[in-house]
Amino acid sequence: MIAQKLRAWIRAEYARAESTERREQLLDVRIGLSRHLENQARTFEELRRLKILHETQFRCLLVSEASTLSGQVNKLAIREIAEREVRKGRMKPTDELYVRAKAMLDVLCLVQPISPHEVEEAISKGAEELPPSGYLPQISIG
């Protein structure tokens, strides 16, 4: 429950952040929390599900940062954001989001819905619920 509240707070603060430095601080906190929860996984399958959930939510934050007020993803912005994340070590150069952003391809396909069953299981293990539809206007998650 504490992890859910902390993640909701991070998501809200990320949306309100007016500087790249503040977003980077929030991403570092979020990644640390995700790793902590993953270290507590009791089975390989539980770990796999948590990693998928955390990766999807991380991508949601990055895509939301690159989204315009009309809900479109600015391809130049997502490319710069992905490059920043690789430089900072929060993303690998082989990450599909980075590769697609560098090639100026669609990145929304990488923010895939997760089945309700997997979400329920992940939440029971300490993960948070997926962002509400208003969080990323163009993406239906859930």
DSSP file (Angstrom, degrees, kcal/mol; ACC not computed):
  #  RESIDUE AA STRUCTURE BP1 BP2  ACC     N-H-->O    O-->H-N    N-H-->O    O-->H-N    TCO  KAPPA ALPHA  PHI   PSI    X-CA   Y-CA   Z-CA
    1    1 A M     >        0   0    0      0, 0.0     4,-2.1     0, 0.0     5,-0.2   0.000 360.0 360.0 360.0 -40.8    0.0    0.0    0.0
    2    2 A I  H  >  +     0   0    0      1,-0.2     4,-2.6     2,-0.2     5,-0.2   0.904 360.0  52.6 -63.8 -40.6    2.8    2.4    0.8
    3    3 A A  H  > S+     0   0    0      1,-0.2     4,-2.5     2,-0.2    -1,-0.2   0.893 107.9  51.6 -62.8 -39.5    4.5    1.6   -2.6
    4    4 A Q  H  > S+     0   0    0      2,-0.2     4,-2.4     1,-0.2    -1,-0.2   0.928 111.7  45.9 -62.8 -45.3    1.2    2.4   -4.4
    5    5 A K  H  X S+     0   0    0     -4,-2.1     4,-2.3     2,-0.2    -2,-0.2   0.904 112.6  50.6 -65.6 -40.8    0.9    5.8   -2.6
    6    6 A L  H  X S+     0   0    0     -4,-2.6     4,-2.5     1,-0.2    -2,-0.2   0.914 111.6  47.5 -64.0 -42.3    4.5    6.6   -3.3
    7    7 A R  H  X S+     0   0    0     -4,-2.5     4,-2.7     2,-0.2    -2,-0.2   0.893 110.3  51.8 -67.0 -39.0    4.1    5.8   -7.0
    8    8 A A  H  X S+     0   0    0     -4,-2.4     4,-2.3     2,-0.2    -1,-0.2   0.908 111.2  48.8 -62.2 -40.7    0.9    7.8   -7.3
    9    9 A W  H  X S+     0   0    0     -4,-2.3     4,-2.8     2,-0.2     5,-0.2   0.925 111.3  49.0 -63.8 -44.7    2.8   10.7   -5.7
   10   10 A I  H  X S+     0   0    0     -4,-2.5     4,-2.7     1,-0.2    -2,-0.2   0.924 111.1  50.2 -61.0 -44.9    5.7   10.3   -8.1
   11   11 A R  H  X S+     0   0    0     -4,-2.7     4,-2.0     2,-0.2    -1,-0.2   0.920 113.2  45.7 -60.2 -45.3    3.4   10.2  -11.1
   12   12 A A  H  X S+     0   0    0     -4,-2.3     4,-1.6     1,-0.2    -2,-0.2   0.918 114.4  47.5 -65.3 -44.1    1.5   13.3  -10.0
   13   13 A E  H  X S+     0   0    0     -4,-2.8     4,-1.5     1,-0.2    -2,-0.2   0.877 109.6  54.1 -65.0 -37.2    4.8   15.2   -9.2
   14   14 A Y  H  < S+     0   0    0     -4,-2.7    -1,-0.2     1,-0.2    -2,-0.2   0.907 107.6  50.2 -63.0 -41.9    6.2   14.1  -12.6
   15   15 A A  H  < S+     0   0    0     -4,-2.0    -1,-0.2     1,-0.2    -2,-0.2   0.840 116.4  41.9 -65.2 -33.0    3.2   15.5  -14.4
   16   16 A R  H  < S+     0   0    0     -4,-1.6    -1,-0.2    -5,-0.1    -2,-0.2   0.625  86.3 120.4 -88.0 -14.8    3.6   18.8  -12.5
   17   17 A A     <  -     0   0    0     -4,-1.5    -3,-0.0    -3,-0.2     3,-0.0  -0.221  41.9-169.6 -58.4 135.0    7.4   19.0  -12.8
   18   18 A E        +     0   0    0      1,-0.0     2,-0.3     2,-0.0    -1,-0.1   0.419  65.1  54.5-105.2  -1.2    8.6   22.1  -14.6
   19   19 A S  S  > S-     0   0    0      1,-0.1     4,-1.8     0, 0.0     5,-0.1  -0.960  73.5-130.3-134.8 153.5   12.2   21.1  -15.0
   20   20 A T  H  > S+     0   0    0     -2,-0.3     4,-2.6     1,-0.2     5,-0.2   0.872 109.7  58.8 -63.9 -37.8   14.2   18.2  -16.4
   21   21 A E  H  > S+     0   0    0      1,-0.2     4,-2.1     2,-0.2    -1,-0.2   0.906 105.5  48.3 -60.3 -42.4   16.2   18.0  -13.2
   22   22 A R  H  > S+     0   0    0      2,-0.2     4,-2.2     1,-0.2    -1,-0.2   0.916 111.5  49.7 -65.4 -42.9   13.0   17.5  -11.1
   23   23 A R  H  X S+     0   0    0     -4,-1.8     4,-2.5     1,-0.2    -2,-0.2   0.903 109.8  52.0 -61.9 -40.4   11.8   14.7  -13.5
   24   24 A E  H  X S+     0   0    0     -4,-2.6     4,-2.3     2,-0.2    -1,-0.2   0.901 108.3  50.6 -64.1 -40.7   15.2   13.0  -13.3
   25   25 A Q  H  X S+     0   0    0     -4,-2.1     4,-2.1     1,-0.2    -1,-0.2   0.925 111.6  48.1 -61.2 -43.7   15.1   13.0   -9.5
   26   26 A L  H  X S+     0   0    0     -4,-2.2     4,-2.6     1,-0.2    -2,-0.2   0.882 109.9  52.0 -66.3 -38.1   11.6   11.5   -9.6
   27   27 A L  H  X S+     0   0    0     -4,-2.5     4,-2.8     2,-0.2     5,-0.2   0.904 108.4  51.5 -64.1 -40.4   12.7    8.8  -12.1
   28   28 A D  H  X S+     0   0    0     -4,-2.3     4,-2.2     2,-0.2    -2,-0.2   0.917 111.6  46.7 -62.4 -42.3   15.6    7.9   -9.9
   29   29 A V  H  X S+     0   0    0     -4,-2.1     4,-2.3     2,-0.2    -2,-0.2   0.928 113.3  49.4 -64.0 -44.2   13.3    7.5   -6.9
   30   30 A R  H  X S+     0   0    0     -4,-2.6     4,-2.5     1,-0.2    -2,-0.2   0.907 110.8  48.7 -63.1 -43.0   10.8    5.5   -9.0
   31   31 A I  H  X S+     0   0    0     -4,-2.8     4,-2.6     2,-0.2    -1,-0.2   0.902 110.2  52.1 -65.5 -40.4   13.5    3.2  -10.3
   32   32 A G  H  X S+     0   0    0     -4,-2.2     4,-2.1    -5,-0.2    -1,-0.2   0.914 111.0  47.5 -60.7 -42.6   14.8    2.6   -6.8
   33   33 A L  H  X S+     0   0    0     -4,-2.3     4,-2.4     2,-0.2    -2,-0.2   0.911 111.0  51.5 -64.8 -42.7   11.4    1.7   -5.6
   34   34 A S  H  X S+     0   0    0     -4,-2.5     4,-2.6     1,-0.2    -2,-0.2   0.920 110.4  48.3 -60.8 -44.4   10.8   -0.6   -8.5
   35   35 A R  H  X S+     0   0    0     -4,-2.6     4,-2.2     2,-0.2    -1,-0.2   0.894 109.5  53.4 -63.8 -39.2   14.1   -2.4   -7.8
   36   36 A H  H  X S+     0   0    0     -4,-2.1     4,-0.7     2,-0.2    -2,-0.2   0.935 111.7  44.9 -60.4 -46.3   13.2   -2.7   -4.2
   37   37 A L  H >< S+     0   0    0     -4,-2.4     3,-0.8     1,-0.2     4,-0.3   0.896 112.0  52.2 -65.7 -39.7    9.9   -4.4   -5.0
   38   38 A E  H >< S+     0   0    0     -4,-2.6     3,-1.4     1,-0.2    -1,-0.2   0.861 103.5  57.9 -65.2 -35.0   11.5   -6.7   -7.6
   39   39 A N  H 3< S+     0   0    0     -4,-2.2    -1,-0.2     1,-0.3    -2,-0.2   0.731 103.1  55.1 -66.1 -20.9   14.1   -7.8   -5.1
   40   40 A Q  T << S+     0   0    0     -3,-0.8    -1,-0.3    -4,-0.7    -2,-0.2   0.469  78.6 123.5 -90.4  -2.5   11.2   -9.0   -2.9
   41   41 A A    <   -     0   0    0     -3,-1.4     3,-0.0    -4,-0.3    -3,-0.0  -0.330  48.3-158.9 -60.7 138.3    9.7  -11.2   -5.6
   42   42 A R        +     0   0    0      1,-0.1     2,-0.3     2,-0.0    -1,-0.1   0.694  69.9  32.6 -94.8 -21.4    9.3  -14.8   -4.4
   43   43 A T  S  > S-     0   0    0      1,-0.1     4,-2.1     0, 0.0     5,-0.1  -0.897  78.4-116.8-132.3 163.0    9.2  -16.5   -7.8
   44   44 A F  H  > S+     0   0    0     -2,-0.3     4,-2.6     1,-0.2     5,-0.2   0.898 116.8  52.9 -63.4 -40.6   10.6  -15.9  -11.3
   45   45 A E  H  > S+     0   0    0      2,-0.2     4,-2.3     1,-0.2    -1,-0.2   0.899 108.3  49.6 -63.4 -41.8    7.1  -15.5  -12.7
   46   46 A E  H  > S+     0   0    0      2,-0.2     4,-2.3     1,-0.2    -1,-0.2   0.910 111.9  49.0 -62.3 -42.8    6.3  -12.8  -10.1
   47   47 A L  H  X S+     0   0    0     -4,-2.1     4,-2.6     2,-0.2    -2,-0.2   0.914 109.7  51.9 -62.5 -44.2    9.6  -11.0  -10.9
   48   48 A R  H  X S+     0   0    0     -4,-2.6     4,-2.2     1,-0.2    -2,-0.2   0.922 111.0  47.2 -58.8 -46.4    8.9  -11.2  -14.6
   49   49 A R  H  X S+     0   0    0     -4,-2.3     4,-2.4     1,-0.2    -1,-0.2   0.901 112.2  49.3 -65.2 -41.5    5.4   -9.6  -14.2
   50   50 A L  H  X S+     0   0    0     -4,-2.3     4,-3.0     2,-0.2     5,-0.2   0.915 110.3  51.1 -64.0 -41.9    6.7   -6.9  -11.9
   51   51 A K  H  X S+     0   0    0     -4,-2.6     4,-2.6     2,-0.2     5,-0.2   0.914 111.1  48.0 -62.1 -42.8    9.5   -6.0  -14.4
   52   52 A I  H  X S+     0   0    0     -4,-2.2     4,-2.3     2,-0.2    -1,-0.2   0.926 113.9  47.1 -62.9 -44.8    7.0   -5.8  -17.3
   53   53 A L  H  X S+     0   0    0     -4,-2.4     4,-2.3     2,-0.2    -2,-0.2   0.928 114.3  46.1 -63.0 -46.2    4.7   -3.6  -15.2
   54   54 A H  H  X S+     0   0    0     -4,-3.0     4,-2.4     2,-0.2    -2,-0.2   0.898 112.6  50.2 -65.8 -40.5    7.5   -1.3  -14.1
   55   55 A E  H  X S+     0   0    0     -4,-2.6     4,-2.3    -5,-0.2    -1,-0.2   0.916 111.4  48.7 -64.0 -42.9    8.9   -1.0  -17.6
   56   56 A T  H  X S+     0   0    0     -4,-2.3     4,-2.1    -5,-0.2    -2,-0.2   0.917 112.9  47.2 -63.4 -43.3    5.5   -0.1  -19.0
   57   57 A Q  H  X S+     0   0    0     -4,-2.3     4,-1.9     2,-0.2    -1,-0.2   0.869 110.1  53.0 -68.1 -36.3    4.9    2.5  -16.3
   58   58 A F  H  X S+     0   0    0     -4,-2.4     4,-1.9     1,-0.2    -1,-0.2   0.926 110.4  47.9 -61.3 -45.6    8.4    3.9  -16.8
   59   59 A R  H  X S+     0   0    0     -4,-2.3     4,-3.0     1,-0.2     5,-0.3   0.877 106.3  58.1 -64.2 -37.2    7.7    4.3  -20.6
   60   60 A C  H  X S+     0   0    0     -4,-2.1     4,-2.6     1,-0.2    -1,-0.2   0.917 106.1  49.3 -58.3 -43.5    4.3    5.9  -19.8
   61   61 A L  H  X S+     0   0    0     -4,-1.9     4,-1.8     2,-0.2    -1,-0.2   0.930 112.6  46.7 -61.9 -45.1    6.1    8.6  -17.8
   62   62 A L  H  X S+     0   0    0     -4,-1.9     4,-1.2     1,-0.2    -2,-0.2   0.914 113.6  47.8 -65.2 -42.5    8.6    9.2  -20.7
   63   63 A V  H  < S+     0   0    0     -4,-3.0     4,-0.5     1,-0.2     3,-0.3   0.893 109.5  53.5 -65.9 -38.7    5.9    9.3  -23.3
   64   64 A S  H >< S+     0   0    0     -4,-2.6     3,-0.8    -5,-0.3    -1,-0.2   0.868 105.3  54.8 -64.0 -34.3    3.7   11.6  -21.2
   65   65 A E  H 3< S+     0   0    0     -4,-1.8    -1,-0.2     1,-0.2    -2,-0.2   0.835 111.5  44.4 -65.6 -31.7    6.7   14.0  -20.9
   66   66 A A  T 3< S+     0   0    0     -4,-1.2     8,-2.9    -3,-0.3    -1,-0.2   0.410  92.8 108.5 -93.3   1.4    6.9   14.1  -24.7
   67   67 A S  B <   -A   73   0A   0     -3,-0.8     6,-0.2    -4,-0.5     2,-0.1  -0.547  61.7-136.3 -84.3 144.9    3.2   14.5  -25.3
   68   68 A T    >   -     0   0    0      4,-3.3     3,-1.9    -2,-0.2    -1,-0.1  -0.378  33.5 -97.4 -87.3 172.2    1.7   17.7  -26.5
   69   69 A L  T 3  S+     0   0    0      1,-0.3    -1,-0.1     2,-0.1    -2,-0.0   0.791 125.4  58.2 -61.2 -27.7   -1.5   19.3  -25.0
   70   70 A S  T 3  S-     0   0    0      2,-0.1    -1,-0.3     1,-0.0     3,-0.1   0.487 121.9-107.1 -82.0  -1.8   -3.5   17.7  -27.9
   71   71 A G  S <  S+     0   0    0     -3,-1.9     2,-0.2     1,-0.3    67,-0.2   0.506  77.0 131.5  91.6   4.1   -2.3   14.3  -26.8
   72   72 A Q        -     0   0    0     65,-0.1    -4,-3.3     1,-0.0     2,-0.6  -0.611  59.4-118.6 -88.2 151.4    0.2   13.7  -29.7
   73   73 A V  B     -A   67   0A   0     -6,-0.2     2,-0.7    -2,-0.2    -6,-0.2  -0.801  19.6-135.0 -91.9 124.4    3.7   12.5  -29.0
   74   74 A N     >  -     0   0    0     -8,-2.9     4,-2.6    -2,-0.6     5,-0.2  -0.692  13.0-155.4 -77.7 113.5    6.4   15.0  -30.2
   75   75 A K  H  > S+     0   0    0     -2,-0.7     4,-1.6     1,-0.2    -1,-0.2   0.841  91.5  49.7 -65.2 -34.6    8.9   12.7  -32.0
   76   76 A L  H  > S+     0   0    0      2,-0.2     4,-2.2     1,-0.2    -1,-0.2   0.903 111.9  49.1 -68.9 -39.7   11.8   15.1  -31.4
   77   77 A A  H  > S+     0   0    0      2,-0.2     4,-2.7     1,-0.2    -2,-0.2   0.925 110.5  48.7 -65.8 -44.2   11.0   15.4  -27.7
   78   78 A I  H  X S+     0   0    0     -4,-2.6     4,-2.6   -12,-0.2    -1,-0.2   0.858 110.7  52.8 -66.8 -32.2   10.8   11.6  -27.2
   79   79 A R  H  X S+     0   0    0     -4,-1.6     4,-2.4    -5,-0.2    -1,-0.2   0.940 111.5  44.9 -65.1 -46.3   14.1   11.2  -29.0
   80   80 A E  H  X S+     0   0    0     -4,-2.2     4,-2.3     2,-0.2    -2,-0.2   0.891 114.1  49.9 -64.0 -39.6   15.8   13.7  -26.7
   81   81 A I  H  X S+     0   0    0     -4,-2.7     4,-2.4     2,-0.2    -2,-0.2   0.927 111.1  48.3 -65.2 -45.0   14.2   12.2  -23.7
   82   82 A A  H  X S+     0   0    0     -4,-2.6     4,-2.0     1,-0.2    -2,-0.2   0.902 111.4  50.4 -63.2 -40.6   15.3    8.7  -24.7
   83   83 A E  H  X S+     0   0    0     -4,-2.4     4,-2.5     1,-0.2    -1,-0.2   0.907 109.9  50.9 -63.1 -41.0   18.8    9.9  -25.3
   84   84 A R  H  X S+     0   0    0     -4,-2.3     4,-2.3     1,-0.2    -2,-0.2   0.916 109.2  51.0 -61.0 -43.6   18.8   11.6  -21.9
   85   85 A E  H  X>S+     0   0    0     -4,-2.4     5,-1.8     2,-0.2     6,-1.4   0.864 110.8  47.9 -65.9 -36.3   17.7    8.3  -20.3
   86   86 A V  H ><5S+     0   0    0     -4,-2.0     3,-1.1     4,-0.2    -1,-0.2   0.935 111.6  50.4 -67.9 -45.8   20.5    6.3  -22.0
   87   87 A R  H 3<5S+     0   0    0     -4,-2.5    -2,-0.2     1,-0.3    -1,-0.2   0.883 112.1  47.7 -57.9 -39.3   23.1    8.9  -21.0
   88   88 A K  H 3<5S-     0   0    0     -4,-2.3    -1,-0.3    -5,-0.2    -2,-0.2   0.547 113.8-119.1 -81.6  -7.5   21.9    8.8  -17.4
   89   89 A G  T <<5S+     0   0    0     -3,-1.1    -3,-0.2    -4,-0.5    -2,-0.1   0.582  84.8 113.5  82.8   9.2   21.9    5.0  -17.4
   90   90 A R  S   <S+     0   0    0     -5,-1.8     2,-0.3    -6,-0.2    -4,-0.2   0.598  80.6  37.8 -86.3 -10.9   18.2    4.5  -16.7
   91   91 A M  S    S-     0   0    0     -6,-1.4    -2,-0.3    -7,-0.1    -1,-0.1  -0.996  83.0-124.9-139.1 142.5   17.7    3.0  -20.1
   92   92 A K    >   -     0   0    0     -2,-0.3     3,-1.9     1,-0.1     6,-0.2  -0.578  23.1-121.9 -84.2 150.2   19.9    0.7  -22.1
   93   93 A P  T 3  S+     0   0    0      0, 0.0    -1,-0.1     0, 0.0    -7,-0.1   0.687 114.9  56.2 -63.9 -15.8   20.9    1.6  -25.7
   94   94 A T  T 3  S+     0   0    0      4,-0.1     2,-0.0     5,-0.0     5,-0.0   0.471  77.5 123.9 -93.1  -2.6   19.2   -1.6  -26.8
   95   95 A D    <>  -     0   0    0     -3,-1.9     4,-2.4     1,-0.1     3,-0.2  -0.340  66.7-131.4 -60.0 136.3   15.9   -0.6  -25.3
   96   96 A E  H  > S+     0   0    0      1,-0.2     4,-2.9     2,-0.2     5,-0.3   0.838 105.5  57.0 -62.5 -34.0   13.2   -0.7  -27.9
   97   97 A L  H  > S+     0   0    0      2,-0.2     4,-2.5     1,-0.2    -1,-0.2   0.928 109.7  45.5 -62.2 -43.8   11.9    2.8  -26.9
   98   98 A Y  H  > S+     0   0    0     -6,-0.2     4,-2.6    -3,-0.2    -2,-0.2   0.934 114.3  47.6 -63.6 -47.3   15.3    4.3  -27.5
   99   99 A V  H  X S+     0   0    0     -4,-2.4     4,-1.6     1,-0.2    -2,-0.2   0.924 115.3  45.1 -61.9 -45.5   15.8    2.5  -30.8
  100  100 A R  H  <>S+     0   0    0     -4,-2.9     5,-3.0     2,-0.2     4,-0.3   0.890 112.9  50.5 -67.3 -39.2   12.3    3.5  -32.1
  101  101 A A  H ><5S+     0   0    0     -4,-2.5     3,-1.2    -5,-0.3    -2,-0.2   0.912 109.3  50.9 -65.3 -41.8   12.7    7.1  -30.9
  102  102 A K  H 3<5S+     0   0    0     -4,-2.6    -1,-0.2     1,-0.3    -2,-0.2   0.857 112.8  46.4 -62.7 -34.8   16.1    7.4  -32.6
  103  103 A A  T 3<5S-     0   0    0     -4,-1.6    -1,-0.3    -5,-0.2    -2,-0.2   0.419 113.2-121.8 -87.2   1.8   14.5    6.1  -35.9
  104  104 A M  T < 5 +     0   0    0     -3,-1.2    -3,-0.2    -4,-0.3     2,-0.2   0.858  63.2 145.8  59.4  37.9   11.5    8.5  -35.4
  105  105 A L      < -     0   0    0     -5,-3.0    -1,-0.2     1,-0.1     2,-0.1  -0.507  60.6 -70.0 -97.2 170.7    9.1    5.5  -35.4
  106  106 A D        -     0   0    0     -2,-0.2    -1,-0.1     1,-0.2    -5,-0.0  -0.389  43.5-179.9 -60.6 130.6    5.9    5.1  -33.4
  107  107 A V    >   +     0   0    0     -2,-0.1     3,-1.8     2,-0.1     4,-0.3   0.548  66.4  81.7-107.3 -13.6    6.6    4.7  -29.7
  108  108 A L  G >  S+     0   0    0      1,-0.3     3,-1.6     2,-0.2    -1,-0.1   0.792  80.1  69.0 -64.3 -25.2    3.0    4.4  -28.5
  109  109 A C  G 3  S+     0   0    0      1,-0.3    -1,-0.3     3,-0.1    -2,-0.1   0.711  92.2  61.4 -65.0 -17.3    3.0    0.7  -29.5
  110  110 A L  G <  S+     0   0    0     -3,-1.8     2,-1.0     1,-0.2    -1,-0.3   0.567  87.0  73.8 -86.6  -8.8    5.4    0.2  -26.6
  111  111 A V  S <  S+     0   0    0     -3,-1.6    -1,-0.2    -4,-0.3   -55,-0.0  -0.665  76.2 174.9-102.8  75.6    3.0    1.3  -24.0
  112  112 A Q        -     0   0    0     -2,-1.0    29,-0.1     1,-0.1    -3,-0.1  -0.534  34.9-105.9 -88.0 145.8    0.8   -1.8  -24.2
  113  113 A P        -     0   0    0      0, 0.0     2,-0.4     0, 0.0    -1,-0.1  -0.374  31.5-138.6 -62.7 148.4   -2.1   -2.6  -22.0
  114  114 A I        -     0   0    0      1,-0.0     5,-0.1    -2,-0.0    16,-0.1  -0.907  28.6 -99.7-109.4 139.1   -1.4   -5.3  -19.4
  115  115 A S     >  -     0   0    0     -2,-0.4     4,-2.2     1,-0.1     3,-0.3  -0.230  27.0-121.4 -59.7 145.0   -4.1   -7.9  -18.7
  116  116 A P  H  > S+     0   0    0      0, 0.0     4,-2.8     0, 0.0     5,-0.2   0.852 112.9  57.2 -54.9 -35.9   -6.3   -7.2  -15.6
  117  117 A H  H  > S+     0   0    0      1,-0.2     4,-2.1     2,-0.2     5,-0.2   0.926 108.4  45.0 -62.3 -44.9   -5.2  -10.6  -14.2
  118  118 A E  H  > S+     0   0    0     -3,-0.3     4,-2.4     2,-0.2    -1,-0.2   0.879 112.9  51.6 -66.8 -37.1   -1.5   -9.6  -14.4
  119  119 A V  H  X S+     0   0    0     -4,-2.2     4,-2.9     2,-0.2     5,-0.2   0.937 109.0  50.3 -64.1 -46.3   -2.3   -6.2  -12.9
  120  120 A E  H  X S+     0   0    0     -4,-2.8     4,-2.3     1,-0.2    -2,-0.2   0.920 112.8  46.6 -58.0 -45.1   -4.2   -7.7  -10.0
  121  121 A E  H  X S+     0   0    0     -4,-2.1     4,-0.9     2,-0.2    -1,-0.2   0.918 113.4  48.0 -64.7 -43.1   -1.3  -10.1   -9.2
  122  122 A A  H ><>S+     0   0    0     -4,-2.4     5,-2.4     1,-0.2     3,-0.7   0.910 111.5  50.5 -64.9 -41.1    1.3   -7.4   -9.5
  123  123 A I  H ><5S+     0   0    0     -4,-2.9     3,-2.0     1,-0.3    -1,-0.2   0.904 105.0  56.5 -64.1 -40.9   -0.7   -5.1   -7.2
  124  124 A S  H 3<5S+     0   0    0     -4,-2.3    -1,-0.3     1,-0.3    -2,-0.2   0.743 106.9  51.8 -63.1 -20.3   -1.1   -7.8   -4.6
  125  125 A K  T <<5S-     0   0    0     -4,-0.9    -1,-0.3    -3,-0.7    -2,-0.2   0.376 134.8 -84.3 -96.8   2.9    2.7   -8.0   -4.6
  126  126 A G  T < 5S+     0   0    0     -3,-2.0    -3,-0.2     1,-0.3    -2,-0.1   0.484  85.5 129.2 112.4   3.4    3.1   -4.2   -4.0
  127  127 A A      < -     0   0    0     -5,-2.4    -1,-0.3    -6,-0.1     2,-0.2  -0.363  55.2-111.9 -82.8 171.1    2.9   -2.7   -7.5
  128  128 A E        -     0   0    0   -125,-0.1    -1,-0.1     1,-0.1     2,-0.1  -0.546  30.2 -96.3 -98.8 165.8    0.7    0.2   -8.3
  129  129 A E        -     0   0    0     -2,-0.2    -1,-0.1     1,-0.1    -9,-0.0  -0.396  51.2 -92.5 -72.6 159.2   -2.4    0.4  -10.5
  130  130 A L        -     0   0    0      1,-0.1    -1,-0.1    -2,-0.1     3,-0.1  -0.326  54.2 -83.6 -69.7 157.3   -1.9    1.6  -14.0
  131  131 A P        -     0   0    0      0, 0.0    10,-0.2     0, 0.0    -1,-0.1  -0.271  50.3-104.5 -60.5 146.6   -2.3    5.3  -14.7
  132  132 A P    >>  -     0   0    0      0, 0.0     3,-2.3     0, 0.0     4,-0.6  -0.280  36.5-101.2 -66.9 161.8   -5.9    6.4  -15.3
  133  133 A S  T 34 S+     0   0    0      1,-0.3     3,-0.4     2,-0.2     6,-0.2   0.783 121.5  62.0 -58.9 -28.1   -6.9    7.2  -18.8
  134  134 A G  T 34 S+     0   0    0      1,-0.2    -1,-0.3     4,-0.1     4,-0.1   0.666  89.4  72.1 -70.4 -14.9   -6.6   11.0  -18.2
  135  135 A Y  T <4 S+     0   0    0     -3,-2.3    -1,-0.2     1,-0.3    -2,-0.2   0.927 115.7  16.9 -67.0 -46.4   -2.9   10.5  -17.5
  136  136 A L  S >< S-     0   0    0     -4,-0.6     3,-1.6    -3,-0.4    -1,-0.3  -0.859  78.6-164.0-125.7  94.3   -2.0    9.8  -21.1
  137  137 A P  T 3  S+     0   0    0      0, 0.0    -1,-0.1     0, 0.0    -2,-0.1   0.770  85.1  45.2 -54.9 -33.9   -4.9   11.1  -23.1
  138  138 A Q  T 3  S+     0   0    0    -67,-0.2     2,-0.5    -4,-0.1    -4,-0.1   0.632 103.7  72.4 -87.4 -12.4   -4.0    9.3  -26.4
  139  139 A I    <   -     0   0    0     -3,-1.6     2,-0.8    -6,-0.2    -3,-0.3  -0.881  67.4-148.7-111.3 129.4   -3.2    5.9  -24.8
  140  140 A S        +     0   0    0     -2,-0.5     2,-0.5     2,-0.0    -7,-0.0  -0.858  22.8 178.6 -95.5 112.6   -5.8    3.5  -23.4
  141  141 A I              0   0    0     -2,-0.8    -8,-0.1   -10,-0.2    -5,-0.1  -0.963 360.0 360.0-117.2 122.5   -4.2    1.6  -20.6
  142  142 A G              0   0    0     -2,-0.5    -1,-0.2   -10,-0.1   -12,-0.0   0.431 360.0 360.0 121.0 360.0   -6.2   -0.9  -18.6
